Structure formats: structure tokens, C-alpha cells
Amino acid sequence: MTEKLTDGGTRTERKRCAILRAAVCEFQANGFQATSMDRVAERAKVSKRTIYNHFENKDALFHSITEELVDQIVRVMDLPYDPARSVESQLAEMARRKVELMTCPGFLNLAKVTIAEHLRAPDLASDTYCRIHEGEGGLLRWIRAAVADNRLDVPDPPVAAEQFSALLSAFVFWPLMFGRPAPSPEELERVVSNTVAMFLDHYRARDSDGSAAA
């Protein structure tokens, strides 16, 4: 599974991780509606009572999976702006972090489970979409800080943040979601460098003579 759902910590935390891993497997194999708490308990090798000690019901269990998806996005996109570094290197670091996350099998499993259920529940999908955007707030804060430092010229930072993420997702996340082979490290690095170059070609601040700002 993912970094946060690996074994470790207290016995209670390990059991909770085991339940979440089992739920992801069951939801992915059978769908949310067809998955029973009995099957989750059997796969996790815990009792149903143990599951209900951690999660009120199946909806709460699914909500925790969605929370984990959002939390992982928050962690990788949380890079404070550093005026001492080039904007290229900082954007490339964020892009590599996100690409690494999007190619992680555990993250893809979480995404497949949540997307499949959200297609059946539009209200749930809308809520998660908003929370994922909130999760990418680190990129938005970074862009606004770079604008304030006169390194970027971005009229609409939220749109720019979404454009940056969309470029990465289009060439990495969505092909993997549809079963395409995983890109090679060289291909991933090209995606990163091309995304950063396209973004800065459009948004880098310019001096009065049209040259790139320092």
C-alpha cells in the first residue's frame, strides 16, 4: 500500500492500517456496494468488532480511504517557496514529487477505488474534488509567493496551479489509470522538464526589455 498505510506504530495503529489495506482491496475487487464488512474483516484478519472500534460504518471506512488520498497529495505538494533557489529547481522538485506519488501502486489503488465510487455518487465526487484541490494548496501558495517575489507573472494563480498539475496528470496519472505501462525514469524526467519549461515559458516574469527576470 502507501507510505502511511504500511505497518508500524502501536498495535492499534497496525490494526487500523490492516483494515484500510483490506478495504482498498475489497472495494477495488467488488465495488463499494458489494463489499461487506465481513469480507473486510476476513481479509484484514481481525474481528468485525475491531473494525467497528475504528470505523463507525462502511461509509466512514471509505471516507478514511479518501482522506488518505488527499493527505498524500498534501504531503508531496507542500514545498515552501525559497527565494534563494531558482524557480525552475523548485517547480521541478514539486513535479518530481507528484510524479513519484502518481506512479506509486498504492496511490493508484486508492485513486481507482475512490474514482470508481465517485462515479456512482456525484455528490461524493464533488466533495472529494474540492478537497483534492485544497490538498494541492501547497502549489498555489508557492505560486503566490513567487509572484510576490516578482519571479512569476500569474494573473490567476488558481488556474495556473491547476494547469501545472493537469500537465503532469495527463502524461502520467491518467495513462496509468487506464492500464498503460509505467513510464521509464527517463520518460518521467522528460514529463517533468517539459512541464516546468511550458509553465515558465508562459508565466515567468519578464523585465522591461522582455528578458526573463532574475
C-alpha positions as CSV (number, residue, x, y, z in Angstrom):
1,M,0.0,0.0,0.0
2,T,1.1,3.6,0.5
3,E,3.6,5.0,2.9
4,K,1.0,5.9,5.6
5,L,-0.8,2.6,5.4
6,T,2.3,0.4,6.0
7,D,2.7,-1.5,9.2
8,G,4.3,0.4,12.1
9,G,3.4,2.3,15.2
10,T,1.3,0.8,18.0
11,R,-0.7,-2.4,17.8
12,T,-3.9,-0.3,17.4
13,E,-2.3,1.7,14.5
14,R,-1.2,-1.5,12.8
15,K,-4.7,-3.0,13.0
16,R,-6.2,0.2,11.6
17,C,-3.7,0.1,8.7
18,A,-4.5,-3.6,8.0
19,I,-8.2,-2.7,7.9
20,L,-7.7,0.1,5.5
21,R,-5.5,-2.1,3.2
22,A,-8.1,-4.8,3.3
23,A,-10.9,-2.3,2.5
24,V,-9.0,-0.9,-0.5
25,C,-8.5,-4.5,-1.9
26,E,-12.2,-5.4,-1.3
27,F,-13.5,-2.1,-2.8
28,Q,-11.3,-2.5,-5.8
29,A,-12.3,-6.1,-6.4
30,N,-16.0,-5.9,-5.7
31,G,-17.0,-2.2,-5.6
32,F,-18.2,-0.3,-2.6
33,Q,-21.8,-1.5,-2.6
34,A,-21.0,-5.2,-2.9
35,T,-18.3,-5.2,-0.2
36,S,-19.3,-6.4,3.2
37,M,-17.6,-5.6,6.5
38,D,-17.4,-9.4,7.0
39,R,-15.1,-9.6,3.9
40,V,-13.0,-6.7,5.1
41,A,-12.6,-8.3,8.5
42,E,-11.7,-11.7,6.9
43,R,-9.1,-10.1,4.6
44,A,-7.6,-7.9,7.4
45,K,-7.6,-10.9,9.8
46,V,-9.5,-9.0,12.5
47,S,-12.9,-9.3,14.0
48,K,-15.9,-7.2,12.9
49,R,-15.9,-5.7,16.4
50,T,-12.3,-4.5,15.8
51,I,-13.4,-2.8,12.6
52,Y,-16.3,-1.0,14.3
53,N,-14.0,0.1,17.0
54,H,-12.1,2.0,14.4
55,F,-14.8,2.9,11.9
56,E,-18.4,3.6,12.6
57,N,-19.6,2.1,9.4
58,K,-18.6,1.3,5.8
59,D,-19.1,4.9,4.8
60,A,-16.7,6.0,7.5
61,L,-14.2,3.4,6.2
62,F,-14.5,4.7,2.7
63,H,-14.1,8.3,3.9
64,S,-10.9,7.4,5.6
65,I,-9.5,6.0,2.3
66,T,-10.4,9.2,0.6
67,E,-8.8,11.2,3.4
68,E,-5.6,9.2,2.9
69,L,-5.6,10.0,-0.9
70,V,-5.9,13.7,-0.1
71,D,-3.3,13.6,2.7
72,Q,-0.7,12.1,0.3
73,I,-1.3,14.9,-2.2
74,V,-1.0,17.5,0.6
75,R,2.4,16.0,1.7
76,V,4.0,15.9,-1.7
77,M,2.9,19.4,-2.7
78,D,3.9,21.1,0.5
79,L,7.1,22.9,-0.6
80,P,7.7,26.3,0.9
81,Y,8.9,29.0,-1.6
82,D,12.6,29.6,-1.3
83,P,13.8,32.9,-2.8
84,A,17.4,31.7,-2.8
85,R,16.6,28.9,-5.2
86,S,15.7,29.2,-8.9
87,V,12.0,28.8,-9.7
88,E,13.0,26.0,-12.2
89,S,14.5,23.8,-9.5
90,Q,11.6,24.4,-7.1
91,L,9.0,23.6,-9.7
92,A,10.9,20.6,-10.8
93,E,11.1,19.3,-7.3
94,M,7.3,19.6,-6.8
95,A,6.8,17.9,-10.2
96,R,9.1,15.0,-9.4
97,R,7.3,14.6,-6.0
98,K,3.9,14.4,-7.7
99,V,5.1,12.1,-10.4
100,E,6.6,9.8,-7.9
101,L,3.3,9.7,-6.0
102,M,1.3,9.2,-9.1
103,T,3.4,6.2,-10.1
104,C,3.1,4.5,-6.7
105,P,1.0,1.4,-6.9
106,G,-0.6,2.1,-3.5
107,F,-1.6,5.6,-4.5
108,L,-3.1,4.3,-7.8
109,N,-5.1,1.7,-5.9
110,L,-6.5,4.4,-3.6
111,A,-7.4,6.5,-6.6
112,K,-9.1,3.7,-8.5
113,V,-11.2,2.8,-5.5
114,T,-12.3,6.4,-4.9
115,I,-12.9,7.3,-8.5
116,A,-15.0,4.2,-9.1
117,E,-17.3,5.1,-6.2
118,H,-17.4,8.8,-7.0
119,L,-18.7,8.0,-10.5
120,R,-21.7,6.3,-8.8
121,A,-22.2,9.1,-6.3
122,P,-21.9,12.6,-7.8
123,D,-22.3,14.4,-4.5
124,L,-19.5,12.5,-3.0
125,A,-17.4,13.1,-6.1
126,S,-17.9,16.9,-5.9
127,D,-16.9,17.0,-2.3
128,T,-13.7,15.0,-2.9
129,Y,-12.8,17.1,-6.0
130,C,-12.9,20.2,-3.8
131,R,-10.8,18.5,-1.1
132,I,-8.2,17.4,-3.6
133,H,-7.9,20.9,-4.8
134,E,-7.5,22.0,-1.2
135,G,-4.8,19.3,-0.9
136,E,-2.9,21.0,-3.8
137,G,-2.9,24.3,-1.9
138,G,0.9,24.0,-1.3
139,L,1.5,24.6,-5.1
140,L,-0.9,27.5,-5.0
141,R,0.8,29.1,-2.0
142,W,4.2,28.6,-3.8
143,I,2.9,30.3,-7.0
144,R,1.6,33.3,-5.0
145,A,4.9,33.6,-3.1
146,A,6.8,33.5,-6.4
147,V,4.5,36.2,-7.8
148,A,5.1,38.4,-4.7
149,D,8.8,37.9,-5.2
150,N,8.5,39.1,-8.8
151,R,9.7,35.8,-10.2
152,L,6.4,34.9,-11.8
153,D,3.7,36.9,-13.6
154,V,0.5,35.0,-13.0
155,P,-2.8,36.8,-13.3
156,D,-4.9,33.9,-12.0
157,P,-2.8,31.7,-9.6
158,P,-5.5,29.0,-9.0
159,V,-5.8,28.4,-12.8
160,A,-2.0,28.3,-13.1
161,A,-1.8,25.7,-10.3
162,E,-4.4,23.6,-12.0
163,Q,-2.6,23.8,-15.3
164,F,0.7,22.7,-13.8
165,S,-0.9,19.7,-12.1
166,A,-3.0,18.8,-15.2
167,L,0.1,18.6,-17.4
168,L,1.6,16.1,-15.1
169,S,-1.6,14.1,-14.7
170,A,-2.3,13.9,-18.4
171,F,1.0,12.3,-19.2
172,V,1.5,10.1,-16.0
173,F,-1.6,9.6,-13.9
174,W,-4.4,9.0,-16.4
175,P,-2.4,6.7,-18.7
176,L,-1.6,4.5,-15.7
177,M,-5.2,4.6,-14.5
178,F,-6.2,3.1,-17.9
179,G,-3.6,0.4,-17.8
180,R,-0.8,1.8,-19.8
181,P,2.7,0.6,-19.0
182,A,4.5,2.6,-16.4
183,P,6.8,5.3,-17.9
184,S,10.6,4.8,-17.6
185,P,12.6,7.1,-15.3
186,E,13.8,8.9,-18.5
187,E,10.2,9.4,-19.7
188,L,9.1,10.7,-16.3
189,E,12.0,13.2,-16.3
190,R,11.0,14.4,-19.7
191,V,7.5,15.0,-18.5
192,V,8.9,16.9,-15.5
193,S,11.2,19.1,-17.6
194,N,8.7,19.8,-20.3
195,T,6.0,20.7,-17.8
196,V,8.3,23.1,-16.0
197,A,9.5,24.6,-19.3
198,M,6.0,25.1,-20.6
199,F,4.8,26.6,-17.3
200,L,7.7,29.1,-17.1
201,D,7.5,30.0,-20.8
202,H,4.0,31.3,-20.1
203,Y,4.3,32.6,-16.5
204,R,7.9,33.7,-15.9
205,A,8.2,37.4,-15.0
206,R,9.9,39.5,-17.7
207,D,12.0,42.6,-17.4
208,S,11.0,45.7,-19.4
209,D,13.2,44.5,-22.3
210,G,11.4,41.2,-22.4
211,S,14.2,39.2,-20.9
212,A,13.5,36.7,-18.1
213,A,13.5,38.2,-14.6
214,A,16.4,37.0,-12.4
